[in-house]
């Protein structure tokens, strides 16, 4: 019984998986935080682009030789 407990205590096969899960969760969390902080600026720029394109007029080309 003690040998089984010692082997279980020394076994680290799942530790790498836990590390990757924690690392992935941290990356996803940082991505969400970046998107939340940039969101208003992107919406402002998108609104300015929309108004510029809405008020733009298409010009005609002159005669090409």
mmCIF file of the N, C-alpha and C atoms, coordinates in Angstrom:
data_MODEL
# 
_entry.id   MODEL 
# 
loop_
_atom_site.group_PDB 
_atom_site.id 
_atom_site.type_symbol 
_atom_site.label_atom_id 
_atom_site.label_alt_id 
_atom_site.label_comp_id 
_atom_site.label_asym_id 
_atom_site.label_entity_id 
_atom_site.label_seq_id 
_atom_site.pdbx_PDB_ins_code 
_atom_site.Cartn_x 
_atom_site.Cartn_y 
_atom_site.Cartn_z 
_atom_site.occupancy 
_atom_site.B_iso_or_equiv 
_atom_site.pdbx_formal_charge 
_atom_site.auth_seq_id 
_atom_site.auth_comp_id 
_atom_site.auth_asym_id 
_atom_site.auth_atom_id 
_atom_site.pdbx_PDB_model_num 
ATOM 1   N N  . UNK A 1 1  ? 0.824   -1.194 0.000   1.00 0.00 ? 1  UNK A N  1 
ATOM 2   C CA . UNK A 1 1  ? 0.000   0.000  0.000   1.00 0.00 ? 1  UNK A CA 1 
ATOM 3   C C  . UNK A 1 1  ? 0.870   1.261  0.000   1.00 0.00 ? 1  UNK A C  1 
ATOM 4   N N  . UNK A 1 2  ? 1.950   1.238  0.791   1.00 0.00 ? 2  UNK A N  1 
ATOM 5   C CA . UNK A 1 2  ? 2.838   2.395  0.850   1.00 0.00 ? 2  UNK A CA 1 
ATOM 6   C C  . UNK A 1 2  ? 3.555   2.613  -0.483  1.00 0.00 ? 2  UNK A C  1 
ATOM 7   N N  . UNK A 1 3  ? 3.888   1.506  -1.164  1.00 0.00 ? 3  UNK A N  1 
ATOM 8   C CA . UNK A 1 3  ? 4.525   1.640  -2.478  1.00 0.00 ? 3  UNK A CA 1 
ATOM 9   C C  . UNK A 1 3  ? 3.585   2.328  -3.472  1.00 0.00 ? 3  UNK A C  1 
ATOM 10  N N  . UNK A 1 4  ? 2.327   1.995  -3.416  1.00 0.00 ? 4  UNK A N  1 
ATOM 11  C CA . UNK A 1 4  ? 1.345   2.617  -4.292  1.00 0.00 ? 4  UNK A CA 1 
ATOM 12  C C  . UNK A 1 4  ? 1.244   4.119  -4.008  1.00 0.00 ? 4  UNK A C  1 
ATOM 13  N N  . UNK A 1 5  ? 1.237   4.499  -2.778  1.00 0.00 ? 5  UNK A N  1 
ATOM 14  C CA . UNK A 1 5  ? 1.158   5.911  -2.400  1.00 0.00 ? 5  UNK A CA 1 
ATOM 15  C C  . UNK A 1 5  ? 2.428   6.642  -2.817  1.00 0.00 ? 5  UNK A C  1 
ATOM 16  N N  . UNK A 1 6  ? 3.579   6.027  -2.651  1.00 0.00 ? 6  UNK A N  1 
ATOM 17  C CA . UNK A 1 6  ? 4.843   6.651  -3.046  1.00 0.00 ? 6  UNK A CA 1 
ATOM 18  C C  . UNK A 1 6  ? 4.900   6.848  -4.559  1.00 0.00 ? 6  UNK A C  1 
ATOM 19  N N  . UNK A 1 7  ? 4.464   5.839  -5.314  1.00 0.00 ? 7  UNK A N  1 
ATOM 20  C CA . UNK A 1 7  ? 4.460   5.975  -6.772  1.00 0.00 ? 7  UNK A CA 1 
ATOM 21  C C  . UNK A 1 7  ? 3.493   7.057  -7.223  1.00 0.00 ? 7  UNK A C  1 
ATOM 22  N N  . UNK A 1 8  ? 2.327   7.137  -6.581  1.00 0.00 ? 8  UNK A N  1 
ATOM 23  C CA . UNK A 1 8  ? 1.353   8.160  -6.918  1.00 0.00 ? 8  UNK A CA 1 
ATOM 24  C C  . UNK A 1 8  ? 1.905   9.553  -6.622  1.00 0.00 ? 8  UNK A C  1 
ATOM 25  N N  . UNK A 1 9  ? 2.604   9.691  -5.518  1.00 0.00 ? 9  UNK A N  1 
ATOM 26  C CA . UNK A 1 9  ? 3.175   10.977 -5.126  1.00 0.00 ? 9  UNK A CA 1 
ATOM 27  C C  . UNK A 1 9  ? 4.281   11.421 -6.090  1.00 0.00 ? 9  UNK A C  1 
ATOM 28  N N  . UNK A 1 10 ? 5.053   10.481 -6.613  1.00 0.00 ? 10 UNK A N  1 
ATOM 29  C CA . UNK A 1 10 ? 6.152   10.803 -7.521  1.00 0.00 ? 10 UNK A CA 1 
ATOM 30  C C  . UNK A 1 10 ? 5.694   10.961 -8.975  1.00 0.00 ? 10 UNK A C  1 
ATOM 31  N N  . UNK A 1 11 ? 4.505   10.469 -9.308  1.00 0.00 ? 11 UNK A N  1 
ATOM 32  C CA . UNK A 1 11 ? 4.029   10.518 -10.681 1.00 0.00 ? 11 UNK A CA 1 
ATOM 33  C C  . UNK A 1 11 ? 3.648   11.956 -11.048 1.00 0.00 ? 11 UNK A C  1 
ATOM 34  N N  . UNK A 1 12 ? 4.247   12.493 -12.133 1.00 0.00 ? 12 UNK A N  1 
ATOM 35  C CA . UNK A 1 12 ? 3.987   13.857 -12.555 1.00 0.00 ? 12 UNK A CA 1 
ATOM 36  C C  . UNK A 1 12 ? 3.405   13.916 -13.974 1.00 0.00 ? 12 UNK A C  1 
ATOM 37  N N  . UNK A 1 13 ? 2.781   12.864 -14.413 1.00 0.00 ? 13 UNK A N  1 
ATOM 38  C CA . UNK A 1 13 ? 2.297   12.814 -15.789 1.00 0.00 ? 13 UNK A CA 1 
ATOM 39  C C  . UNK A 1 13 ? 1.167   13.803 -16.050 1.00 0.00 ? 13 UNK A C  1 
ATOM 40  N N  . UNK A 1 14 ? 0.373   14.153 -15.070 1.00 0.00 ? 14 UNK A N  1 
ATOM 41  C CA . UNK A 1 14 ? -0.717  15.106 -15.270 1.00 0.00 ? 14 UNK A CA 1 
ATOM 42  C C  . UNK A 1 14 ? -0.314  16.539 -15.007 1.00 0.00 ? 14 UNK A C  1 
ATOM 43  N N  . UNK A 1 15 ? 0.873   16.759 -14.444 1.00 0.00 ? 15 UNK A N  1 
ATOM 44  C CA . UNK A 1 15 ? 1.291   18.109 -14.085 1.00 0.00 ? 15 UNK A CA 1 
ATOM 45  C C  . UNK A 1 15 ? 1.484   18.989 -15.315 1.00 0.00 ? 15 UNK A C  1 
ATOM 46  N N  . UNK A 1 16 ? 1.964   18.419 -16.401 1.00 0.00 ? 16 UNK A N  1 
ATOM 47  C CA . UNK A 1 16 ? 2.171   19.193 -17.620 1.00 0.00 ? 16 UNK A CA 1 
ATOM 48  C C  . UNK A 1 16 ? 0.833   19.637 -18.191 1.00 0.00 ? 16 UNK A C  1 
ATOM 49  N N  . UNK A 1 17 ? -0.155  18.784 -18.128 1.00 0.00 ? 17 UNK A N  1 
ATOM 50  C CA . UNK A 1 17 ? -1.487  19.130 -18.614 1.00 0.00 ? 17 UNK A CA 1 
ATOM 51  C C  . UNK A 1 17 ? -2.063  20.284 -17.816 1.00 0.00 ? 17 UNK A C  1 
ATOM 52  N N  . UNK A 1 18 ? -1.913  20.232 -16.518 1.00 0.00 ? 18 UNK A N  1 
ATOM 53  C CA . UNK A 1 18 ? -2.402  21.318 -15.665 1.00 0.00 ? 18 UNK A CA 1 
ATOM 54  C C  . UNK A 1 18 ? -1.685  22.623 -16.005 1.00 0.00 ? 18 UNK A C  1 
ATOM 55  N N  . UNK A 1 19 ? -0.387  22.556 -16.231 1.00 0.00 ? 19 UNK A N  1 
ATOM 56  C CA . UNK A 1 19 ? 0.369   23.751 -16.595 1.00 0.00 ? 19 UNK A CA 1 
ATOM 57  C C  . UNK A 1 19 ? -0.160  24.358 -17.893 1.00 0.00 ? 19 UNK A C  1 
ATOM 58  N N  . UNK A 1 20 ? -0.422  23.528 -18.895 1.00 0.00 ? 20 UNK A N  1 
ATOM 59  C CA . UNK A 1 20 ? -0.920  24.035 -20.171 1.00 0.00 ? 20 UNK A CA 1 
ATOM 60  C C  . UNK A 1 20 ? -2.326  24.610 -20.030 1.00 0.00 ? 20 UNK A C  1 
ATOM 61  N N  . UNK A 1 21 ? -3.153  23.994 -19.209 1.00 0.00 ? 21 UNK A N  1 
ATOM 62  C CA . UNK A 1 21 ? -4.505  24.515 -18.991 1.00 0.00 ? 21 UNK A CA 1 
ATOM 63  C C  . UNK A 1 21 ? -4.446  25.887 -18.328 1.00 0.00 ? 21 UNK A C  1 
ATOM 64  N N  . UNK A 1 22 ? -3.596  26.036 -17.334 1.00 0.00 ? 22 UNK A N  1 
ATOM 65  C CA . UNK A 1 22 ? -3.446  27.331 -16.654 1.00 0.00 ? 22 UNK A CA 1 
ATOM 66  C C  . UNK A 1 22 ? -2.884  28.375 -17.607 1.00 0.00 ? 22 UNK A C  1 
ATOM 67  N N  . UNK A 1 23 ? -1.891  28.008 -18.404 1.00 0.00 ? 23 UNK A N  1 
ATOM 68  C CA . UNK A 1 23 ? -1.303  28.929 -19.369 1.00 0.00 ? 23 UNK A CA 1 
ATOM 69  C C  . UNK A 1 23 ? -2.327  29.358 -20.422 1.00 0.00 ? 23 UNK A C  1 
ATOM 70  N N  . UNK A 1 24 ? -3.107  28.424 -20.920 1.00 0.00 ? 24 UNK A N  1 
ATOM 71  C CA . UNK A 1 24 ? -4.137  28.742 -21.909 1.00 0.00 ? 24 UNK A CA 1 
ATOM 72  C C  . UNK A 1 24 ? -5.207  29.649 -21.321 1.00 0.00 ? 24 UNK A C  1 
ATOM 73  N N  . UNK A 1 25 ? -5.606  29.381 -20.094 1.00 0.00 ? 25 UNK A N  1 
ATOM 74  C CA . UNK A 1 25 ? -6.605  30.232 -19.434 1.00 0.00 ? 25 UNK A CA 1 
ATOM 75  C C  . UNK A 1 25 ? -6.067  31.647 -19.240 1.00 0.00 ? 25 UNK A C  1 
ATOM 76  N N  . UNK A 1 26 ? -4.795  31.779 -18.910 1.00 0.00 ? 26 UNK A N  1 
ATOM 77  C CA . UNK A 1 26 ? -4.199  33.102 -18.744 1.00 0.00 ? 26 UNK A CA 1 
ATOM 78  C C  . UNK A 1 26 ? -4.170  33.856 -20.072 1.00 0.00 ? 26 UNK A C  1 
ATOM 79  N N  . UNK A 1 27 ? -3.839  33.174 -21.157 1.00 0.00 ? 27 UNK A N  1 
ATOM 80  C CA . UNK A 1 27 ? -3.800  33.816 -22.471 1.00 0.00 ? 27 UNK A CA 1 
ATOM 81  C C  . UNK A 1 27 ? -5.198  34.256 -22.895 1.00 0.00 ? 27 UNK A C  1 
ATOM 82  N N  . UNK A 1 28 ? -6.187  33.418 -22.675 1.00 0.00 ? 28 UNK A N  1 
ATOM 83  C CA . UNK A 1 28 ? -7.565  33.776 -23.017 1.00 0.00 ? 28 UNK A CA 1 
ATOM 84  C C  . UNK A 1 28 ? -8.023  34.969 -22.176 1.00 0.00 ? 28 UNK A C  1 
ATOM 85  N N  . UNK A 1 29 ? -7.690  34.960 -20.892 1.00 0.00 ? 29 UNK A N  1 
ATOM 86  C CA . UNK A 1 29 ? -8.055  36.073 -20.019 1.00 0.00 ? 29 UNK A CA 1 
ATOM 87  C C  . UNK A 1 29 ? -7.412  37.376 -20.455 1.00 0.00 ? 29 UNK A C  1 
ATOM 88  N N  . UNK A 1 30 ? -6.137  37.328 -20.838 1.00 0.00 ? 30 UNK A N  1 
ATOM 89  C CA . UNK A 1 30 ? -5.464  38.528 -21.327 1.00 0.00 ? 30 UNK A CA 1 
ATOM 90  C C  . UNK A 1 30 ? -6.086  39.025 -22.636 1.00 0.00 ? 30 UNK A C  1 
ATOM 91  N N  . UNK A 1 31 ? -6.453  38.102 -23.494 1.00 0.00 ? 31 UNK A N  1 
ATOM 92  C CA . UNK A 1 31 ? -7.102  38.487 -24.748 1.00 0.00 ? 31 UNK A CA 1 
ATOM 93  C C  . UNK A 1 31 ? -8.427  39.186 -24.511 1.00 0.00 ? 31 UNK A C  1 
ATOM 94  N N  . UNK A 1 32 ? -9.215  38.684 -23.588 1.00 0.00 ? 32 UNK A N  1 
ATOM 95  C CA . UNK A 1 32 ? -10.493 39.311 -23.257 1.00 0.00 ? 32 UNK A CA 1 
ATOM 96  C C  . UNK A 1 32 ? -10.265 40.694 -22.651 1.00 0.00 ? 32 UNK A C  1 
ATOM 97  N N  . UNK A 1 33 ? -9.257  40.813 -21.797 1.00 0.00 ? 33 UNK A N  1 
ATOM 98  C CA . UNK A 1 33 ? -8.954  42.115 -21.186 1.00 0.00 ? 33 UNK A CA 1 
ATOM 99  C C  . UNK A 1 33 ? -8.512  43.129 -22.240 1.00 0.00 ? 33 UNK A C  1 
ATOM 100 N N  . UNK A 1 34 ? -7.707  42.695 -23.196 1.00 0.00 ? 34 UNK A N  1 
ATOM 101 C CA . UNK A 1 34 ? -7.270  43.604 -24.266 1.00 0.00 ? 34 UNK A CA 1 
ATOM 102 C C  . UNK A 1 34 ? -8.458  44.033 -25.119 1.00 0.00 ? 34 UNK A C  1 
ATOM 103 N N  . UNK A 1 35 ? -9.312  43.101 -25.474 1.00 0.00 ? 35 UNK A N  1 
ATOM 104 C CA . UNK A 1 35 ? -10.486 43.450 -26.280 1.00 0.00 ? 35 UNK A CA 1 
ATOM 105 C C  . UNK A 1 35 ? -11.398 44.417 -25.536 1.00 0.00 ? 35 UNK A C  1 
ATOM 106 N N  . UNK A 1 36 ? -11.564 44.226 -24.249 1.00 0.00 ? 36 UNK A N  1 
ATOM 107 C CA . UNK A 1 36 ? -12.421 45.120 -23.468 1.00 0.00 ? 36 UNK A CA 1 
ATOM 108 C C  . UNK A 1 36 ? -11.835 46.522 -23.393 1.00 0.00 ? 36 UNK A C  1 
ATOM 109 N N  . UNK A 1 37 ? -10.528 46.629 -23.314 1.00 0.00 ? 37 UNK A N  1 
ATOM 110 C CA . UNK A 1 37 ? -9.919  47.949 -23.192 1.00 0.00 ? 37 UNK A CA 1 
ATOM 111 C C  . UNK A 1 37 ? -9.826  48.685 -24.523 1.00 0.00 ? 37 UNK A C  1 
ATOM 112 N N  . UNK A 1 38 ? -9.813  47.973 -25.638 1.00 0.00 ? 38 UNK A N  1 
ATOM 113 C CA . UNK A 1 38 ? -9.672  48.590 -26.954 1.00 0.00 ? 38 UNK A CA 1 
ATOM 114 C C  . UNK A 1 38 ? -11.034 48.818 -27.620 1.00 0.00 ? 38 UNK A C  1 
ATOM 115 N N  . UNK A 1 39 ? -12.057 48.238 -27.074 1.00 0.00 ? 39 UNK A N  1 
ATOM 116 C CA . UNK A 1 39 ? -13.366 48.226 -27.720 1.00 0.00 ? 39 UNK A CA 1 
ATOM 117 C C  . UNK A 1 39 ? -13.892 49.627 -28.021 1.00 0.00 ? 39 UNK A C  1 
ATOM 118 N N  . UNK A 1 40 ? -13.850 50.531 -27.071 1.00 0.00 ? 40 UNK A N  1 
ATOM 119 C CA . UNK A 1 40 ? -14.426 51.859 -27.294 1.00 0.00 ? 40 UNK A CA 1 
ATOM 120 C C  . UNK A 1 40 ? -13.659 52.630 -28.364 1.00 0.00 ? 40 UNK A C  1 
ATOM 121 N N  . UNK A 1 41 ? -12.353 52.508 -28.361 1.00 0.00 ? 41 UNK A N  1 
ATOM 122 C CA . UNK A 1 41 ? -11.565 53.186 -29.389 1.00 0.00 ? 41 UNK A CA 1 
ATOM 123 C C  . UNK A 1 41 ? -11.864 52.667 -30.776 1.00 0.00 ? 41 UNK A C  1 
ATOM 124 N N  . UNK A 1 42 ? -12.030 51.378 -30.899 1.00 0.00 ? 42 UNK A N  1 
ATOM 125 C CA . UNK A 1 42 ? -12.341 50.782 -32.202 1.00 0.00 ? 42 UNK A CA 1 
ATOM 126 C C  . UNK A 1 42 ? -13.732 51.218 -32.658 1.00 0.00 ? 42 UNK A C  1 
ATOM 127 N N  . UNK A 1 43 ? -14.678 51.283 -31.734 1.00 0.00 ? 43 UNK A N  1 
ATOM 128 C CA . UNK A 1 43 ? -16.020 51.725 -32.102 1.00 0.00 ? 43 UNK A CA 1 
ATOM 129 C C  . UNK A 1 43 ? -16.008 53.185 -32.560 1.00 0.00 ? 43 UNK A C  1 
ATOM 130 N N  . UNK A 1 44 ? -15.212 54.037 -31.915 1.00 0.00 ? 44 UNK A N  1 
ATOM 131 C CA . UNK A 1 44 ? -15.101 55.438 -32.330 1.00 0.00 ? 44 UNK A CA 1 
ATOM 132 C C  . UNK A 1 44 ? -14.514 55.553 -33.734 1.00 0.00 ? 44 UNK A C  1 
ATOM 133 N N  . UNK A 1 45 ? -13.451 54.836 -33.997 1.00 0.00 ? 45 UNK A N  1 
ATOM 134 C CA . UNK A 1 45 ? -12.823 54.877 -35.320 1.00 0.00 ? 45 UNK A CA 1 
ATOM 135 C C  . UNK A 1 45 ? -13.777 54.326 -36.376 1.00 0.00 ? 45 UNK A C  1 
ATOM 136 N N  . UNK A 1 46 ? -14.491 53.275 -36.059 1.00 0.00 ? 46 UNK A N  1 
ATOM 137 C CA . UNK A 1 46 ? -15.442 52.704 -37.011 1.00 0.00 ? 46 UNK A CA 1 
ATOM 138 C C  . UNK A 1 46 ? -16.555 53.695 -37.319 1.00 0.00 ? 46 UNK A C  1 
ATOM 139 N N  . UNK A 1 47 ? -16.998 54.436 -36.315 1.00 0.00 ? 47 UNK A N  1 
ATOM 140 C CA . UNK A 1 47 ? -18.027 55.452 -36.541 1.00 0.00 ? 47 UNK A CA 1 
ATOM 141 C C  . UNK A 1 47 ? -17.523 56.575 -37.427 1.00 0.00 ? 47 UNK A C  1 
ATOM 142 N N  . UNK A 1 48 ? -16.278 56.988 -37.233 1.00 0.00 ? 48 UNK A N  1 
ATOM 143 C CA . UNK A 1 48 ? -15.703 58.043 -38.076 1.00 0.00 ? 48 UNK A CA 1 
ATOM 144 C C  . UNK A 1 48 ? -15.538 57.571 -39.522 1.00 0.00 ? 48 UNK A C  1 
ATOM 145 N N  . UNK A 1 49 ? -15.119 56.336 -39.698 1.00 0.00 ? 49 UNK A N  1 
ATOM 146 C CA . UNK A 1 49 ? -14.987 55.783 -41.058 1.00 0.00 ? 49 UNK A CA 1 
ATOM 147 C C  . UNK A 1 49 ? -16.353 55.692 -41.724 1.00 0.00 ? 49 UNK A C  1 
ATOM 148 N N  . UNK A 1 50 ? -17.351 55.264 -40.968 1.00 0.00 ? 50 UNK A N  1 
ATOM 149 C CA . UNK A 1 50 ? -18.702 55.157 -41.530 1.00 0.00 ? 50 UNK A CA 1 
ATOM 150 C C  . UNK A 1 50 ? -19.218 56.518 -41.982 1.00 0.00 ? 50 UNK A C  1 
ATOM 151 N N  . UNK A 1 51 ? -19.032 57.540 -41.155 1.00 0.00 ? 51 UNK A N  1 
ATOM 152 C CA . UNK A 1 51 ? -19.527 58.865 -41.533 1.00 0.00 ? 51 UNK A CA 1 
ATOM 153 C C  . UNK A 1 51 ? -18.748 59.427 -42.724 1.00 0.00 ? 51 UNK A C  1 
ATOM 154 N N  . UNK A 1 52 ? -17.442 59.151 -42.809 1.00 0.00 ? 52 UNK A N  1 
ATOM 155 C CA . UNK A 1 52 ? -16.659 59.622 -43.949 1.00 0.00 ? 52 UNK A CA 1 
ATOM 156 C C  . UNK A 1 52 ? -17.096 58.935 -45.236 1.00 0.00 ? 52 UNK A C  1 
ATOM 157 N N  . UNK A 1 53 ? -17.364 57.649 -45.170 1.00 0.00 ? 53 UNK A N  1 
ATOM 158 C CA . UNK A 1 53 ? -17.793 56.926 -46.379 1.00 0.00 ? 53 UNK A CA 1 
ATOM 159 C C  . UNK A 1 53 ? -19.219 57.303 -46.772 1.00 0.00 ? 53 UNK A C  1 
ATOM 160 N N  . UNK A 1 54 ? -20.059 57.593 -45.792 1.00 0.00 ? 54 UNK A N  1 
ATOM 161 C CA . UNK A 1 54 ? -21.437 57.967 -46.097 1.00 0.00 ? 54 UNK A CA 1 
ATOM 162 C C  . UNK A 1 54 ? -21.490 59.315 -46.803 1.00 0.00 ? 54 UNK A C  1 
ATOM 163 N N  . UNK A 1 55 ? -20.640 60.242 -46.379 1.00 0.00 ? 55 UNK A N  1 
ATOM 164 C CA . UNK A 1 55 ? -20.670 61.582 -46.965 1.00 0.00 ? 55 UNK A CA 1 
ATOM 165 C C  . UNK A 1 55 ? -19.799 61.697 -48.221 1.00 0.00 ? 55 UNK A C  1 
ATOM 166 N N  . UNK A 1 56 ? -19.105 60.659 -48.594 1.00 0.00 ? 56 UNK A N  1 
ATOM 167 C CA . UNK A 1 56 ? -18.234 60.707 -49.771 1.00 0.00 ? 56 UNK A CA 1 
ATOM 168 C C  . UNK A 1 56 ? -19.058 60.640 -51.052 1.00 0.00 ? 56 UNK A C  1 
ATOM 169 N N  . UNK A 1 57 ? -18.556 61.302 -52.075 1.00 0.00 ? 57 UNK A N  1 
ATOM 170 C CA . UNK A 1 57 ? -19.212 61.262 -53.380 1.00 0.00 ? 57 UNK A CA 1 
ATOM 171 C C  . UNK A 1 57 ? -18.266 60.629 -54.389 1.00 0.00 ? 57 UNK A C  1 
ATOM 172 N N  . UNK A 1 58 ? -18.857 59.983 -55.363 1.00 0.00 ? 58 UNK A N  1 
ATOM 173 C CA . UNK A 1 58 ? -18.072 59.339 -56.416 1.00 0.00 ? 58 UNK A CA 1 
ATOM 174 C C  . UNK A 1 58 ? -17.886 60.347 -57.536 1.00 0.00 ? 58 UNK A C  1 
ATOM 175 N N  . UNK A 1 59 ? -16.663 60.591 -57.910 1.00 0.00 ? 59 UNK A N  1 
ATOM 176 C CA . UNK A 1 59 ? -16.384 61.526 -58.985 1.00 0.00 ? 59 UNK A CA 1 
ATOM 177 C C  . UNK A 1 59 ? -16.357 60.810 -60.338 1.00 0.00 ? 59 UNK A C  1 
ATOM 178 N N  . UNK A 1 60 ? -16.474 61.581 -61.392 1.00 0.00 ? 60 UNK A N  1 
ATOM 179 C CA . UNK A 1 60 ? -16.419 61.009 -62.726 1.00 0.00 ? 60 UNK A CA 1 
ATOM 180 C C  . UNK A 1 60 ? -15.016 61.230 -63.295 1.00 0.00 ? 60 UNK A C  1 
ATOM 181 N N  . UNK A 1 61 ? -14.583 60.321 -64.113 1.00 0.00 ? 61 UNK A N  1 
ATOM 182 C CA . UNK A 1 61 ? -13.280 60.431 -64.755 1.00 0.00 ? 61 UNK A CA 1 
ATOM 183 C C  . UNK A 1 61 ? -13.415 61.242 -66.040 1.00 0.00 ? 61 UNK A C  1 
ATOM 184 N N  . UNK A 1 62 ? -12.362 61.934 -66.362 1.00 0.00 ? 62 UNK A N  1 
ATOM 185 C CA . UNK A 1 62 ? -12.354 62.664 -67.627 1.00 0.00 ? 62 UNK A CA 1 
ATOM 186 C C  . UNK A 1 62 ? -12.096 61.720 -68.785 1.00 0.00 ? 62 UNK A C  1 
ATOM 187 N N  . UNK A 1 63 ? -12.012 62.275 -69.961 1.00 0.00 ? 63 UNK A N  1 
ATOM 188 C CA . UNK A 1 63 ? -11.772 61.463 -71.149 1.00 0.00 ? 63 UNK A CA 1 
ATOM 189 C C  . UNK A 1 63 ? -10.321 60.993 -71.163 1.00 0.00 ? 63 UNK A C  1 
ATOM 190 N N  . UNK A 1 64 ? -10.118 59.716 -71.362 1.00 0.00 ? 64 UNK A N  1 
ATOM 191 C CA . UNK A 1 64 ? -8.783  59.146 -71.419 1.00 0.00 ? 64 UNK A CA 1 
ATOM 192 C C  . UNK A 1 64 ? -8.315  59.100 -72.866 1.00 0.00 ? 64 UNK A C  1 
ATOM 193 N N  . UNK A 1 65 ? -7.074  59.478 -73.112 1.00 0.00 ? 65 UNK A N  1 
ATOM 194 C CA . UNK A 1 65 ? -6.532  59.457 -74.476 1.00 0.00 ? 65 UNK A CA 1 
ATOM 195 C C  . UNK A 1 65 ? -5.721  58.228 -74.707 1.00 0.00 ? 65 UNK A C  1 
# 
